[in-house]
């Protein structure tokens, strides 16, 4: 995780926007009908 923290500090010095995973991608699980 240290490497990820270093990359975030380097490329996103003002921080990153936190979003729910379901807001930015499709999650497929057994509950969802395809």
Secondary structure, 3 states (H helix, E strand, C coil): CHHHHHHHHHHCCCCCCCCCHHHHCCCCCCCCCC
